[in-house]
Amino acid sequence: MTDLERTGSGRGSGTGSAVLDEAHVGDIRGALGTISEEDLGPRRGLPARLKTLVAIIGPGLIVMVGDNDAGAFSTYSQAGQDYGTRLLWTLLLLVPVLYVNQEMVVRLGAVTGVGHARLILERFGRFWGAFSVIDLFLLNALTIITEFIGISLGLSYLGLPTVPGVLVAAALVIGTAATGSFRRFEQLCLVLVVGNLLLIPILIMAHPPIGHIAHDFVVPGLPAGAELSTVMLLIIGIVGTTVAPWQLFFQQSYIIDKRITPRFIGYEKVDLWVGIVIVVVGAAAMMAFATAAFTGHPEFGNFTDAGGVATGLGTYAGKAAGVLFALALIDASVIGAAAVGLATSYALGDVLGMRHSLHRGVRDAKGFYAVFAAVILLAAVIVVLPESPLGLVTEGVQTLAGVLLPSATVFLLLLCNDRQVLGPWVNRTPMNVFTSVVIGVLVMLSIILTAGVLYPDISATVIVGILVGGSGLGVLGGLGLLIAGRRSRRRGTTTAESDDGAGGAGGDRSSWRMPPLVLLTRPQLSRGRRLGLTVLRGYLVVAVVMVVARIAELAVAGR
């Protein structure tokens, strides 16, 4: 525990806050502008507001474009190459899920000053705190491996040596973070964000049917003649690659490191929306140009990997299209590796009490940068080792992400209803209802995905049964929260946990910060919530063990 946490007396903290690292307090030094800590005046007029937005922009863009990583390139391209544009509608359905999840994280980061893993540890105990860090570390390490697989595939298509290229890329990722300057890191990341726009000229070169794309965007449907179980597993893969657990941990800690406070939450929401638009446009472009390039050719319906997509684009849409796809894949993989690696370092720094800020140099935050460098180098080395089961790693990442995402969203919802944590910023009833339905759907998809890995021959009937049952439970949970919210309003309270004197809904929300953690009391969970968390704990342990065992079995069998 830092002195700043004990006293809550950091610079500019007002009545005291729980900020864990002194480097997280001070001026906002964004890639494109600076906001002084003493600048407390209102933003009047459009020019002043735009100037503030430009300084704030970054966290939402980086987390969203970082999610359009190597795994996303593979999943979206597979959807287009195997099934055309019939699954485009899934992207629109994911937009509100992306926004709601990350908007809650924005509030948690700006209001509390404490990372996601540390909040779970402090509010729900050692088991869940340790579980969140361990599963995050495992999943993130596997995810970073897939990023370097993407880099390897891109380099191979460009005719460049993959082993030294992957190692050089790892060194560049580490060097990008270890500059000792938050602003410099964010500037480099925004350059990589621009690189994601390479997908647009590929779309133009492929000449996809725009009218058909527009139809499939807004009219849900499944590919004609396709096996339902296979399509459903791909849809779940799209969900898993678009809404990933690491995003919650990264954006919350990055907002804290950027020193964004509650008064700038509105600007950060705009930043988040810009990032979501870029993600959806990029994903739709990949589905569309993969469809246009492969339709009518032998490769249609026979996806292999992102390298095969680059080869197909080069053959059927022009050599330039293949080169641009390879460059975009490398670009996306680099920013993905940096973001996922930082999510890991931030979480461990928060929980273990290490200095953890990009404002600090390597000498001033050795543990933070050591963790980051270790996970990046380990992933790169695994990729360049001969006979590494890279295909199984990719499958394992998608499966574990699907298994763990519901638990991450559950704790996100609980934290955003904890009045001691968020005070006047707690969730409203509509947000709780929507998120509860989302959790029900995610649990349902998680079960299907786990079953699909353990039992590859799972039938369409079983999948439909899980879908119907899970949807029913989600609706019932949402209705229960809606009724509880109405009862709470009649009593003159909110849907959050009891106040406990931690701050009400009145006063100036823009200046309210969570008190130091030592001043908070552990929330008293109802019997129903304790039972729910116990069931969730059992499911997660069993599912993770079974999935890991299955993947290990396949790895041994493939030797």
Secondary structure, 3 states (H helix, E strand, C coil): CCHHHHHCCCCCCCCCCCCCCHHHCCCEEECCEEECCCCCCCCCCHHHHHHHHHHHCCHHHHHHHHHCCHHHHHHHHHHHHHHCCCCCHHHHHHHHHHHHHHHHHHHHHHHHCCCHHHHHHHHHCHHHHHHHHHHHHHHHHHHHHHHHHHHHHHHHHCCCCHHHHHHHHHHHHHHHHCCCCHHHHHHHHHHHHHHHHHHHHHHHHHCCCHHHHHHHHHCCCCCCCCCHHHHHHHHHHHHHHHCCHHHHHHHHHHHHHCCCCHHHHHHHHHHHHHHHHHHHHHHHHHHHHHHHHHCCCCCCCCCCCHHHHHHHHHHHCCHHHHHHHHHHHHHHHHHHHHHHHHHHHHHHHHHHCCCCCCCCCHHHCHHHHHHHHHHHHHHHHHHHCCCCCHHHHHHHHHHHHHHHHHHHHHHHHHHCCCHHHHHHHCCCHHHHHHHHHHHHHHHHHHHHHHHHHHCCCCCHHHHHHHHHHHHHHHHHHHHHHHHHHHHHHHCCCCCCCCCCCCCCCCCCHHHCCCCCHHHCCCCCCCHHHHHHHHHHHHHHHHHHHHHHHHHHHHHHHCC
